Amino acid sequence: MAKTSMIVRANREPKYSTRAKNRCKLCGRSRAYMRHFALCRICFRQLALKGQLPGVKKSSW
């Protein structure tokens, strides 16, 4: 879970476009971010196991 100050700072428009940082929409985590879903790996896994992400299912081999 990211600090509230970091989430607020990330939501602001950056002075330069290269300073923009992707963050998870649910928890605000910046690492292990998946662009296609706009989620971090932890939130992605939780939602996928609940079946709340369409087109995603658990793999097994």
PDB file of N, CA, C and O in Angstrom:
ATOM      1  N   MET A   1       0.848  -1.174   0.000  1.00  0.00           N
ATOM      2  CA  MET A   1       0.000   0.000   0.000  1.00  0.00           C
ATOM      3  C   MET A   1       0.895   1.238   0.000  1.00  0.00           C
ATOM      4  O   MET A   1       1.796   1.370   0.828  1.00  0.00           O
ATOM      5  N   ALA A   2       0.634   2.127  -0.928  1.00  0.00           N
ATOM      6  CA  ALA A   2       1.419   3.347  -1.037  1.00  0.00           C
ATOM      7  C   ALA A   2       0.907   4.393  -0.045  1.00  0.00           C
ATOM      8  O   ALA A   2      -0.262   4.388   0.342  1.00  0.00           O
ATOM      9  N   LYS A   3       1.810   5.285   0.354  1.00  0.00           N
ATOM     10  CA  LYS A   3       1.404   6.370   1.235  1.00  0.00           C
ATOM     11  C   LYS A   3       0.465   7.305   0.479  1.00  0.00           C
ATOM     12  O   LYS A   3       0.575   7.456  -0.737  1.00  0.00           O
ATOM     13  N   THR A   4      -0.434   7.915   1.187  1.00  0.00           N
ATOM     14  CA  THR A   4      -1.399   8.824   0.576  1.00  0.00           C
ATOM     15  C   THR A   4      -0.706   9.978  -0.126  1.00  0.00           C
ATOM     16  O   THR A   4      -1.148  10.417  -1.188  1.00  0.00           O
ATOM     17  N   SER A   5       0.365  10.467   0.454  1.00  0.00           N
ATOM     18  CA  SER A   5       1.079  11.587  -0.150  1.00  0.00           C
ATOM     19  C   SER A   5       1.678  11.207  -1.506  1.00  0.00           C
ATOM     20  O   SER A   5       1.723  12.032  -2.419  1.00  0.00           O
ATOM     21  N   MET A   6       2.139   9.961  -1.639  1.00  0.00           N
ATOM     22  CA  MET A   6       2.708   9.511  -2.909  1.00  0.00           C
ATOM     23  C   MET A   6       1.625   9.383  -3.981  1.00  0.00           C
ATOM     24  O   MET A   6       1.868   9.686  -5.149  1.00  0.00           O
ATOM     25  N   ILE A   7       0.434   8.934  -3.587  1.00  0.00           N
ATOM     26  CA  ILE A   7      -0.664   8.793  -4.540  1.00  0.00           C
ATOM     27  C   ILE A   7      -1.123  10.166  -5.026  1.00  0.00           C
ATOM     28  O   ILE A   7      -1.358  10.360  -6.219  1.00  0.00           O
ATOM     29  N   VAL A   8      -1.248  11.121  -4.096  1.00  0.00           N
ATOM     30  CA  VAL A   8      -1.663  12.471  -4.457  1.00  0.00           C
ATOM     31  C   VAL A   8      -0.631  13.104  -5.379  1.00  0.00           C
ATOM     32  O   VAL A   8      -0.985  13.773  -6.350  1.00  0.00           O
ATOM     33  N   ARG A   9       0.624  12.896  -5.078  1.00  0.00           N
ATOM     34  CA  ARG A   9       1.694  13.452  -5.898  1.00  0.00           C
ATOM     35  C   ARG A   9       1.684  12.853  -7.306  1.00  0.00           C
ATOM     36  O   ARG A   9       1.933  13.558  -8.284  1.00  0.00           O
ATOM     37  N   ALA A  10       1.400  11.564  -7.408  1.00  0.00           N
ATOM     38  CA  ALA A  10       1.365  10.902  -8.712  1.00  0.00           C
ATOM     39  C   ALA A  10       0.170  11.351  -9.545  1.00  0.00           C
ATOM     40  O   ALA A  10       0.234  11.342 -10.775  1.00  0.00           O
ATOM     41  N   ASN A  11      -0.910  11.742  -8.891  1.00  0.00           N
ATOM     42  CA  ASN A  11      -2.106  12.182  -9.614  1.00  0.00           C
ATOM     43  C   ASN A  11      -1.967  13.586 -10.187  1.00  0.00           C
ATOM     44  O   ASN A  11      -2.699  13.959 -11.103  1.00  0.00           O
ATOM     45  N   ARG A  12      -1.035  14.360  -9.655  1.00  0.00           N
ATOM     46  CA  ARG A  12      -0.809  15.707 -10.185  1.00  0.00           C
ATOM     47  C   ARG A  12      -0.206  15.634 -11.580  1.00  0.00           C
ATOM     48  O   ARG A  12       0.440  14.649 -11.940  1.00  0.00           O
ATOM     49  N   GLU A  13      -0.424  16.679 -12.354  1.00  0.00           N
ATOM     50  CA  GLU A  13       0.191  16.766 -13.675  1.00  0.00           C
ATOM     51  C   GLU A  13       1.684  17.058 -13.494  1.00  0.00           C
ATOM     52  O   GLU A  13       2.039  18.055 -12.866  1.00  0.00           O
ATOM     53  N   PRO A  14       2.568  16.202 -14.037  1.00  0.00           N
ATOM     54  CA  PRO A  14       4.006  16.428 -13.852  1.00  0.00           C
ATOM     55  C   PRO A  14       4.507  17.611 -14.680  1.00  0.00           C
ATOM     56  O   PRO A  14       3.927  17.959 -15.709  1.00  0.00           O
ATOM     57  N   LYS A  15       5.579  18.210 -14.216  1.00  0.00           N
ATOM     58  CA  LYS A  15       6.168  19.337 -14.925  1.00  0.00           C
ATOM     59  C   LYS A  15       6.674  18.896 -16.293  1.00  0.00           C
ATOM     60  O   LYS A  15       6.552  19.631 -17.273  1.00  0.00           O
ATOM     61  N   TYR A  16       7.237  17.703 -16.356  1.00  0.00           N
ATOM     62  CA  TYR A  16       7.703  17.119 -17.610  1.00  0.00           C
ATOM     63  C   TYR A  16       7.054  15.751 -17.772  1.00  0.00           C
ATOM     64  O   TYR A  16       6.845  15.042 -16.787  1.00  0.00           O
ATOM     65  N   SER A  17       6.735  15.378 -18.998  1.00  0.00           N
ATOM     66  CA  SER A  17       5.994  14.131 -19.225  1.00  0.00           C
ATOM     67  C   SER A  17       6.785  12.890 -18.818  1.00  0.00           C
ATOM     68  O   SER A  17       6.188  11.860 -18.506  1.00  0.00           O
ATOM     69  N   THR A  18       8.113  12.967 -18.816  1.00  0.00           N
ATOM     70  CA  THR A  18       8.921  11.807 -18.449  1.00  0.00           C
ATOM     71  C   THR A  18       8.879  11.519 -16.949  1.00  0.00           C
ATOM     72  O   THR A  18       9.295  10.446 -16.511  1.00  0.00           O
ATOM     73  N   ARG A  19       8.388  12.455 -16.176  1.00  0.00           N
ATOM     74  CA  ARG A  19       8.300  12.247 -14.727  1.00  0.00           C
ATOM     75  C   ARG A  19       7.044  11.498 -14.308  1.00  0.00           C
ATOM     76  O   ARG A  19       6.899  11.139 -13.139  1.00  0.00           O
ATOM     77  N   ALA A  20       6.143  11.260 -15.241  1.00  0.00           N
ATOM     78  CA  ALA A  20       4.902  10.554 -14.914  1.00  0.00           C
ATOM     79  C   ALA A  20       5.223   9.125 -14.487  1.00  0.00           C
ATOM     80  O   ALA A  20       6.090   8.478 -15.074  1.00  0.00           O
ATOM     81  N   LYS A  21       4.527   8.637 -13.471  1.00  0.00           N
ATOM     82  CA  LYS A  21       4.748   7.302 -12.928  1.00  0.00           C
ATOM     83  C   LYS A  21       3.432   6.553 -12.908  1.00  0.00           C
ATOM     84  O   LYS A  21       2.431   7.067 -12.409  1.00  0.00           O
ATOM     85  N   ASN A  22       3.423   5.343 -13.446  1.00  0.00           N
ATOM     86  CA  ASN A  22       2.220   4.521 -13.433  1.00  0.00           C
ATOM     87  C   ASN A  22       2.007   3.956 -12.032  1.00  0.00           C
ATOM     88  O   ASN A  22       2.946   3.495 -11.382  1.00  0.00           O
ATOM     89  N   ARG A  23       0.746   4.001 -11.579  1.00  0.00           N
ATOM     90  CA  ARG A  23       0.402   3.459 -10.273  1.00  0.00           C
ATOM     91  C   ARG A  23      -0.872   2.648 -10.376  1.00  0.00           C
ATOM     92  O   ARG A  23      -1.729   2.906 -11.222  1.00  0.00           O
ATOM     93  N   CYS A  24      -0.980   1.669  -9.504  1.00  0.00           N
ATOM     94  CA  CYS A  24      -2.164   0.806  -9.438  1.00  0.00           C
ATOM     95  C   CYS A  24      -3.384   1.654  -9.093  1.00  0.00           C
ATOM     96  O   CYS A  24      -3.317   2.528  -8.228  1.00  0.00           O
ATOM     97  N   LYS A  25      -4.493   1.394  -9.771  1.00  0.00           N
ATOM     98  CA  LYS A  25      -5.723   2.157  -9.526  1.00  0.00           C
ATOM     99  C   LYS A  25      -6.342   1.842  -8.172  1.00  0.00           C
ATOM    100  O   LYS A  25      -7.053   2.678  -7.615  1.00  0.00           O
ATOM    101  N   LEU A  26      -6.089   0.662  -7.636  1.00  0.00           N
ATOM    102  CA  LEU A  26      -6.705   0.279  -6.365  1.00  0.00           C
ATOM    103  C   LEU A  26      -5.865   0.661  -5.151  1.00  0.00           C
ATOM    104  O   LEU A  26      -6.362   1.297  -4.222  1.00  0.00           O
ATOM    105  N   CYS A  27      -4.588   0.274  -5.161  1.00  0.00           N
ATOM    106  CA  CYS A  27      -3.780   0.466  -3.951  1.00  0.00           C
ATOM    107  C   CYS A  27      -2.703   1.537  -4.095  1.00  0.00           C
ATOM    108  O   CYS A  27      -2.159   1.987  -3.087  1.00  0.00           O
ATOM    109  N   GLY A  28      -2.380   1.957  -5.310  1.00  0.00           N
ATOM    110  CA  GLY A  28      -1.386   2.998  -5.513  1.00  0.00           C
ATOM    111  C   GLY A  28       0.037   2.497  -5.637  1.00  0.00           C
ATOM    112  O   GLY A  28       0.966   3.303  -5.699  1.00  0.00           O
ATOM    113  N   ARG A  29       0.234   1.189  -5.674  1.00  0.00           N
ATOM    114  CA  ARG A  29       1.571   0.621  -5.782  1.00  0.00           C
ATOM    115  C   ARG A  29       2.185   0.983  -7.130  1.00  0.00           C
ATOM    116  O   ARG A  29       1.504   0.949  -8.155  1.00  0.00           O
ATOM    117  N   SER A  30       3.473   1.329  -7.130  1.00  0.00           N
ATOM    118  CA  SER A  30       4.135   1.746  -8.368  1.00  0.00           C
ATOM    119  C   SER A  30       4.921   0.617  -9.026  1.00  0.00           C
ATOM    120  O   SER A  30       5.156   0.648 -10.234  1.00  0.00           O
ATOM    121  N   ARG A  31       5.324  -0.366  -8.249  1.00  0.00           N
ATOM    122  CA  ARG A  31       6.109  -1.465  -8.815  1.00  0.00           C
ATOM    123  C   ARG A  31       5.198  -2.597  -9.290  1.00  0.00           C
ATOM    124  O   ARG A  31       4.065  -2.732  -8.829  1.00  0.00           O
ATOM    125  N   ALA A  32       5.706  -3.402 -10.211  1.00  0.00           N
ATOM    126  CA  ALA A  32       4.989  -4.561 -10.753  1.00  0.00           C
ATOM    127  C   ALA A  32       3.641  -4.136 -11.325  1.00  0.00           C
ATOM    128  O   ALA A  32       2.622  -4.776 -11.068  1.00  0.00           O
ATOM    129  N   TYR A  33       3.638  -3.057 -12.100  1.00  0.00           N
ATOM    130  CA  TYR A  33       2.427  -2.481 -12.684  1.00  0.00           C
ATOM    131  C   TYR A  33       2.151  -3.123 -14.039  1.00  0.00           C
ATOM    132  O   TYR A  33       3.062  -3.261 -14.855  1.00  0.00           O
ATOM    133  N   MET A  34       0.901  -3.516 -14.286  1.00  0.00           N
ATOM    134  CA  MET A  34       0.495  -4.076 -15.576  1.00  0.00           C
ATOM    135  C   MET A  34      -0.330  -3.037 -16.317  1.00  0.00           C
ATOM    136  O   MET A  34      -1.431  -2.686 -15.891  1.00  0.00           O
ATOM    137  N   ARG A  35       0.207  -2.546 -17.432  1.00  0.00           N
ATOM    138  CA  ARG A  35      -0.451  -1.467 -18.168  1.00  0.00           C
ATOM    139  C   ARG A  35      -1.819  -1.857 -18.696  1.00  0.00           C
ATOM    140  O   ARG A  35      -2.759  -1.063 -18.644  1.00  0.00           O
ATOM    141  N   HIS A  36      -1.933  -3.068 -19.200  1.00  0.00           N
ATOM    142  CA  HIS A  36      -3.191  -3.509 -19.829  1.00  0.00           C
ATOM    143  C   HIS A  36      -4.368  -3.448 -18.847  1.00  0.00           C
ATOM    144  O   HIS A  36      -5.495  -3.162 -19.250  1.00  0.00           O
ATOM    145  N   PHE A  37      -4.112  -3.712 -17.581  1.00  0.00           N
ATOM    146  CA  PHE A  37      -5.166  -3.723 -16.574  1.00  0.00           C
ATOM    147  C   PHE A  37      -5.105  -2.520 -15.641  1.00  0.00           C
ATOM    148  O   PHE A  37      -6.056  -2.284 -14.895  1.00  0.00           O
ATOM    149  N   ALA A  38      -4.029  -1.762 -15.659  1.00  0.00           N
ATOM    150  CA  ALA A  38      -3.811  -0.614 -14.770  1.00  0.00           C
ATOM    151  C   ALA A  38      -3.831  -1.042 -13.311  1.00  0.00           C
ATOM    152  O   ALA A  38      -4.333  -0.322 -12.449  1.00  0.00           O
ATOM    153  N   LEU A  39      -3.275  -2.232 -13.039  1.00  0.00           N
ATOM    154  CA  LEU A  39      -3.221  -2.780 -11.688  1.00  0.00           C
ATOM    155  C   LEU A  39      -1.822  -3.285 -11.383  1.00  0.00           C
ATOM    156  O   LEU A  39      -1.041  -3.569 -12.292  1.00  0.00           O
ATOM    157  N   CYS A  40      -1.511  -3.394 -10.105  1.00  0.00           N
ATOM    158  CA  CYS A  40      -0.262  -4.039  -9.706  1.00  0.00           C
ATOM    159  C   CYS A  40      -0.497  -5.544  -9.675  1.00  0.00           C
ATOM    160  O   CYS A  40      -1.634  -6.003  -9.780  1.00  0.00           O
ATOM    161  N   ARG A  41       0.565  -6.298  -9.532  1.00  0.00           N
ATOM    162  CA  ARG A  41       0.461  -7.759  -9.581  1.00  0.00           C
ATOM    163  C   ARG A  41      -0.380  -8.324  -8.445  1.00  0.00           C
ATOM    164  O   ARG A  41      -1.055  -9.339  -8.616  1.00  0.00           O
ATOM    165  N   ILE A  42      -0.344  -7.674  -7.294  1.00  0.00           N
ATOM    166  CA  ILE A  42      -1.074  -8.165  -6.128  1.00  0.00           C
ATOM    167  C   ILE A  42      -2.579  -7.984  -6.324  1.00  0.00           C
ATOM    168  O   ILE A  42      -3.350  -8.919  -6.107  1.00  0.00           O
ATOM    169  N   CYS A  43      -2.996  -6.793  -6.731  1.00  0.00           N
ATOM    170  CA  CYS A  43      -4.412  -6.533  -6.972  1.00  0.00           C
ATOM    171  C   CYS A  43      -4.910  -7.339  -8.164  1.00  0.00           C
ATOM    172  O   CYS A  43      -6.046  -7.812  -8.164  1.00  0.00           O
ATOM    173  N   PHE A  44      -4.064  -7.496  -9.182  1.00  0.00           N
ATOM    174  CA  PHE A  44      -4.429  -8.302 -10.344  1.00  0.00           C
ATOM    175  C   PHE A  44      -4.745  -9.731  -9.926  1.00  0.00           C
ATOM    176  O   PHE A  44      -5.745 -10.303 -10.359  1.00  0.00           O
ATOM    177  N   ARG A  45      -3.911 -10.293  -9.102  1.00  0.00           N
ATOM    178  CA  ARG A  45      -4.111 -11.676  -8.676  1.00  0.00           C
ATOM    179  C   ARG A  45      -5.380 -11.820  -7.842  1.00  0.00           C
ATOM    180  O   ARG A  45      -6.141 -12.769  -8.028  1.00  0.00           O
ATOM    181  N   GLN A  46      -5.606 -10.889  -6.932  1.00  0.00           N
ATOM    182  CA  GLN A  46      -6.806 -10.947  -6.098  1.00  0.00           C
ATOM    183  C   GLN A  46      -8.077 -10.887  -6.938  1.00  0.00           C
ATOM    184  O   GLN A  46      -9.005 -11.666  -6.720  1.00  0.00           O
ATOM    185  N   LEU A  47      -8.121  -9.968  -7.894  1.00  0.00           N
ATOM    186  CA  LEU A  47      -9.305  -9.825  -8.734  1.00  0.00           C
ATOM    187  C   LEU A  47      -9.472 -11.005  -9.685  1.00  0.00           C
ATOM    188  O   LEU A  47     -10.595 -11.425  -9.961  1.00  0.00           O
ATOM    189  N   ALA A  48      -8.361 -11.543 -10.188  1.00  0.00           N
ATOM    190  CA  ALA A  48      -8.430 -12.684 -11.097  1.00  0.00           C
ATOM    191  C   ALA A  48      -8.951 -13.923 -10.379  1.00  0.00           C
ATOM    192  O   ALA A  48      -9.748 -14.673 -10.941  1.00  0.00           O
ATOM    193  N   LEU A  49      -8.511 -14.143  -9.151  1.00  0.00           N
ATOM    194  CA  LEU A  49      -8.978 -15.310  -8.399  1.00  0.00           C
ATOM    195  C   LEU A  49     -10.458 -15.203  -8.032  1.00  0.00           C
ATOM    196  O   LEU A  49     -11.145 -16.217  -7.909  1.00  0.00           O
ATOM    197  N   LYS A  50     -10.944 -13.973  -7.859  1.00  0.00           N
ATOM    198  CA  LYS A  50     -12.362 -13.766  -7.573  1.00  0.00           C
ATOM    199  C   LYS A  50     -13.215 -13.863  -8.839  1.00  0.00           C
ATOM    200  O   LYS A  50     -14.439 -13.976  -8.762  1.00  0.00           O
ATOM    201  N   GLY A  51     -12.558 -13.818 -10.010  1.00  0.00           N
ATOM    202  CA  GLY A  51     -13.280 -13.868 -11.276  1.00  0.00           C
ATOM    203  C   GLY A  51     -13.828 -12.529 -11.711  1.00  0.00           C
ATOM    204  O   GLY A  51     -14.795 -12.477 -12.471  1.00  0.00           O
ATOM    205  N   GLN A  52     -13.232 -11.444 -11.246  1.00  0.00           N
ATOM    206  CA  GLN A  52     -13.725 -10.112 -11.556  1.00  0.00           C
ATOM    207  C   GLN A  52     -13.030  -9.472 -12.744  1.00  0.00           C
ATOM    208  O   GLN A  52     -13.374  -8.354 -13.127  1.00  0.00           O
ATOM    209  N   LEU A  53     -12.052 -10.161 -13.339  1.00  0.00           N
ATOM    210  CA  LEU A  53     -11.382  -9.662 -14.532  1.00  0.00           C
ATOM    211  C   LEU A  53     -11.836 -10.495 -15.730  1.00  0.00           C
ATOM    212  O   LEU A  53     -11.513 -11.681 -15.806  1.00  0.00           O
ATOM    213  N   PRO A  54     -12.568  -9.910 -16.651  1.00  0.00           N
ATOM    214  CA  PRO A  54     -13.060 -10.692 -17.777  1.00  0.00           C
ATOM    215  C   PRO A  54     -11.919 -11.153 -18.683  1.00  0.00           C
ATOM    216  O   PRO A  54     -11.006 -10.386 -18.988  1.00  0.00           O
ATOM    217  N   GLY A  55     -11.982 -12.395 -19.100  1.00  0.00           N
ATOM    218  CA  GLY A  55     -10.980 -12.948 -20.006  1.00  0.00           C
ATOM    219  C   GLY A  55      -9.746 -13.477 -19.330  1.00  0.00           C
ATOM    220  O   GLY A  55      -8.817 -13.913 -20.010  1.00  0.00           O
ATOM    221  N   VAL A  56      -9.700 -13.454 -18.012  1.00  0.00           N
ATOM    222  CA  VAL A  56      -8.534 -13.933 -17.270  1.00  0.00           C
ATOM    223  C   VAL A  56      -8.934 -15.171 -16.493  1.00  0.00           C
ATOM    224  O   VAL A  56      -9.918 -15.156 -15.753  1.00  0.00           O
ATOM    225  N   LYS A  57      -8.176 -16.238 -16.659  1.00  0.00           N
ATOM    226  CA  LYS A  57      -8.429 -17.430 -15.859  1.00  0.00           C
ATOM    227  C   LYS A  57      -7.101 -18.025 -15.409  1.00  0.00           C
ATOM    228  O   LYS A  57      -6.061 -17.778 -16.019  1.00  0.00           O
ATOM    229  N   LYS A  58      -7.145 -18.793 -14.362  1.00  0.00           N
ATOM    230  CA  LYS A  58      -5.947 -19.372 -13.775  1.00  0.00           C
ATOM    231  C   LYS A  58      -5.343 -20.403 -14.732  1.00  0.00           C
ATOM    232  O   LYS A  58      -6.052 -21.242 -15.287  1.00  0.00           O
ATOM    233  N   SER A  59      -4.056 -20.327 -14.910  1.00  0.00           N
ATOM    234  CA  SER A  59      -3.388 -21.282 -15.807  1.00  0.00           C
ATOM    235  C   SER A  59      -2.921 -22.507 -15.039  1.00  0.00           C
ATOM    236  O   SER A  59      -2.637 -22.443 -13.843  1.00  0.00           O
ATOM    237  N   SER A  60      -2.850 -23.611 -15.745  1.00  0.00           N
ATOM    238  CA  SER A  60      -2.300 -24.829 -15.159  1.00  0.00           C
ATOM    239  C   SER A  60      -1.692 -25.643 -16.290  1.00  0.00           C
ATOM    240  O   SER A  60      -2.244 -25.719 -17.388  1.00  0.00           O
ATOM    241  N   TRP A  61      -0.541 -26.250 -16.003  1.00  0.00           N
ATOM    242  CA  TRP A  61       0.109 -27.074 -17.021  1.00  0.00           C
ATOM    243  C   TRP A  61       0.883 -28.190 -16.383  1.00  0.00           C
ATOM    244  O   TRP A  61       1.501 -28.992 -17.083  1.00  0.00           O
TER     245      TRP A  61
END
